[in-house]
Amino acid sequence: MDFRPDPEIRSKSLPIGCIGAGMIMAECHLAAYAMAGFPVVAIASRTKAKAEAVAARYGIPKTHATPQDLIEDAGVAILDIAYPPDLQPALIRAALKQPHIKAILAQKPLALTLEEARALRDEAAAAGKLLSVNQNMRYDQSMRVLKQILDAGILGTPVFAQIDMHAIPHWQDFLKGYDRLTLSNMSVHHLDVMRFLFGEPESITTQTRTDPRTSFPHQDGITISTLRFKDGLLALSLEDVWSGPREAGYPDDQHITFRVEGTLGVAKGSIGWPNGKPSTLSYATKASGAWITPSWETHWFPHAFIGVMEQLQHAVATGTEPALTVADNVKTVALVEAGYRSIALNRTVQLSEI
């Protein structure tokens, strides 16, 4: 097959205003936009000095004193948000009132509750604005190629799938004030990509325990979720955020792997972000007689963020739906919510309950 690990850049003319100047914005969003040639015209954050430093690094012409000032800037057509989820809904609602803003790229999780995520979906539709959510793992190169393999029927009917993470995330300080941690902020990548690959699960069973390394109070540290799909597919999403000791003399082996077994073949690979390498994928079928390994040089961080912005640029430019719609993302929020209900009730939860 002629695999496409990275999407084509079809549209890139609409001016972007960025809210946030932390690691995700500075090292992922803006690095990707600079590579792709997306025009970033303004930036704002909670700390103006931090925003000014990032603006100087990337040659962004305007720094606003507050996020609200940026939202009111008539030169901004697409608003790109990388902000704490408890503060994000207010920014989205302010942007929905501005006639010059055509589209909003929100960070995940979209909101802290399913009810608010649904409300934002409906308010964006009523305002006639495109609201998209930054589910960037869908643009990881291995996930894109895996999706192409599945859609072509090369593996036959999927029977079993697994994402196996043993890696230590950087928990941002704002997470200390929430009662939800791994499922909402790390598992959300994997649960969303399971939906991307296989469609809608019928049920989820989630178990968790606290993480010995995470010093602030939390209910979900190490998390294991089992998904069951209508066609019988069983899928496992494991987020081991402990991953063993991390200290002098310990041979760190952080990694994320995945595997999909079908009636005609198997695909397996690794996600590269824990070690700063490209993700990988290999597959074998009864017909191939050998393992086939497509290759690429791009990474999830930052290259996948090109695809996330491009799909929204193209949607605005062509008057079409973005690939990452808010309506679709609400289903991911519902799946996360079902996982938390499973933890609370210690049982399998049907998605029809949510």
N, C-alpha and C positions, 0 to 999 in steps of 0.2 A: 504494500500500500504506500501511497504518497502521503505520509503522515505530516501533520501540521502542528508541531509542538507550540508554536507561537502564532498568535493571530495576525492577520494583515492589518496595517494601519490604514483605514479607509477615510477617516475624517479626523482633523486636528486643528480646526481654525477657531473654535469658540473660546473666548477668554475665561480663565479659571481664577477664582478667588479661594484661597485656602485658609481654613480655620484650624489652628493647632500648629505647634512647632516642636513637638516631641519626637521620639525616635521613629515612630511609624511615618509621620509626615516627612521628617528631614531625611531619613535614610531609605525610605521606600517610595512613597508617593512622588516626592520632588525629584529624586534620583531617576525614577522611571520616566517622569514627564520630560526631564532634560534630555534623556536618550531619545525619546520619541518626537521631540519638538512641539509638545503641547504648550500653548502660551499661558503662563501663569502671570497674572497682572497685579495681584495683591495678596497679602497675607496678614493675619492677625492671630493673637493667642491671648492667654490669660496674662502673660508677662510680655510687655511690649519689647523689652530689651532682647528677650529670647527670639521673638519674631524678627527683630531687626537683624540679629546675627544670622538667622537662616536666610533672610532676604538677601543679605550681602553675599552669602555663599553661593546662591543660585541666581543672582542678578535679577531678583524680583523688584520691579520699579516702585511699588507702593507698600508701605507698612501702615496699617490702621491701628489706632489706639485700643479699640475694642472689637470683638466679633460683630457687634451690632453695626458699628460704623462700616465694616466691610460688607455686610449684608446689604446696606443701603447704597453702596457704591454702584452707580449706574453702568460702570464699565465691566461689571462681572456678569457673565451669562450662565456659568456653571459654578455652583458652590460645592466645594470639596471639604468635608468635615472629618477631622480626626480628633475627637473630643470625648470626655467621659460620658457614658451612656445616660447618666442621670441629668446631664446638662444638654444633651443633644436634642431632645424633642423641642425645647424652647427655641433653639436655633433654626430647626426645620420649620417650625410654625412661623417664625419671623420671616424666613425666606419665602414661604408660600404667599406672603402678602406683597412681595415686590414684583412689579411687572417686568423688570429687566432680567430677572432670574428665570431661566428656562428649565433648569434641571438641577437636582441636588444629589450628590453622592454621599450617602451617610455611612458611618462606621458601624460595624457589628459589635455587640448586639444592638439592633436598632433601638430598643428600649428595654427597660428593666422588667416590664410586664407584657404579657401577650395582649392584654386589653389596650394598652397604650400603642403597641405596634399596629394593632388593627385600626385604631383611631387615626394614626398618622397615615396609614394606607388610604383610608377613606377621605381624609382632609386633602391629601395631595390630589386625588382623583377629582374632588370637588373644585379645587383651584385650577385644574387643568395643567398641572406641573408634573414632570417626570421625576419620580423619587426612586433611586436605585441604591442598593446596599452592597457594600464592599466585601463580598464573599470571594476573596482573592484566591483561595485554594483551587477554585474551579479553573483558574488560569495557570496553575502550576503545570509545567510542561508534561510531566508524567501523567497527570490526571486528564489532560486534554487528549493525549495519545491513547490512554486507556479507554476513554469515552469513544474515540473513533474506532477502536478495535471492537468494543462491545456493540456499537451501532451497526458495524459491518457484519455482525454475527460470527466473527472468527472463533470465539470461544464457545459458541453454541448458547444454550440456556444457562445463565448463572445459577450455581448451586450454593456456593459459600463464598463470603467475602470477609476480609479482615483488614483493619488498620491497627497497627501495633506500635504505640508510641512509648518510648522510654527516654524522655528528654525533659530538661528543666526550663520552663518558660520564665521570662522576665515579667513578674507581676507588678504592674504599675501601682503607684502609691494610692491612687483613687480607689482601687479595689478593696482596700482595707475597710472602707465604709459600707460595703455591701454584705449581704448575707449569702451570696452565691459567688462561686469562684470558677472551678475548672469546667464544669458542664456549660456554663454560660459564656466563658471567655476562651476556652481552648477546644473543648469537645465540639463547639459550634462549627468549627472548621470541618471536622470529620463527619458530623451528622449531616451537614449541608452537602458535602461532596458525595455522601452515600445517596442522598436524594437526587443529585445531579446525575449520578451514574445509573441508578436503578429505579428511580421513581419513588412513589410514596409508600413508606412502610405502614403496615397495619397496626403494629404494636411495638412497644419498647419496654425492656426490663433493665433498670439501672441499679447498680450497687456502688457504694463508695466508702472510703474511709479518709480520715484526715492525713495530710502530708506532714511528716516529721520536720521538714525543713521550713515550712511556711509558719512564721511566728505569730501572725495575726489570726484572730478567730475566723474559722471557716467550717462549713459543713461538708463540702465536696472537694477533696484533694485528689487522691488516686481514684479514678472513675472507670467503670466498665459498663458498657451498654450493649445489649443484644437486641437487634432489630429483626423482625419477621415481616416478610413481604407476602402479598397475596399469592404469588406464583410459587411459594414455598422457599424462596431464597432466605437463607439465614446469614446475618451479617453481624460482625463484632467490631466495636470501637473501643479501644483501650487507651487511656491517657494516664500513664504512670509518670506523674510529674515529680516523683521522688527520684527514681532512676539510680538509687544507690548513693553512697557518700560522695561528696564533692570536696575533696581536701587534698593536701599535699601527700603524695605517695599512693593515691588511689588511681588506678588506670581507668579513666573515664571512658565509657563506651556508649554514650548517648546516641540514639538512633531512632528513626521512624521507618517502618517497613509496611508494605501492603501486599495483599495476595487476593486474587480472584480465581476461583475454580469454576469451570463450566463443563457442560456435557461434551464439548469437543476439545477443550484445552485449558491451559492455566496461564495467567499473567501474574508477575510478581515484580517488586521493585522497592525503591527507597525514596524517601522525601529528604531533600538535601539540606534544609535550613539549619538543623542542629550543628552541622560541620562546615557550613559555608560552601557546599559543593552543588553542582547540578543534581536534580533528582534523576532517578534511573528507572528503566522498565525493560523487562524481557518477557517474551511469551513463547509458548510452544503448543502445537496442536497435533492431532493425529495425522494431519496432512503434511505439516511442515517437516517432521522428522528430526528437528533440531531446534534449539533455542534461538530466537531472533531478537536482537537488541538494537532498536533504534537509538540514535544518539543526538545530542544537542549540547550547546555550550551555555545557554541561558539558565537562569536560576528562578526559583519561586520569588525570593527577595533579591533585587527589586523588580525583576523583569515582568512578573505576573501583573504588576500594578499598571503596566502599559495597557494590557487588555481590558482591565476594569474601567479605566478612563475612556479608552477608545470606544467601547460598546455604548457608553453614554453620549460621547461626542457624536457618534454615528446616528444614534437614535434621534437626537435633536436635529441634526443636519438633514435627515431624511424623513422626519415625521413618523417614525416607526417606534415600536416598543423596544426598550433596551433588553439585552440578554438577561440582565440581573434586575428583574422587576421587584418592586416592593411587595406586590401580591404574592409572588413566589417566596420571598424571604419571610413573610408572615408564617408560611408553612414550616420553615425551619425554626422560627421562634416557637411555634406550637409543638414541634418535636422536642425542643429543649425543655419546654414547660412540662410535657408529658414525662420526660426523664426525671425532673424534680418531683413530680407527683409519684412516680414509681419509687423514688428514694423515700419519700415521706410515708407512703402506704406499705412499703416493702412488698410490692407485687407488680405483676405485669400490668401495663396500662395500655388500653386500646386508644389509638389516635381519635377514634370517634367520640371518646369521652371529652376531648379537649375543645 
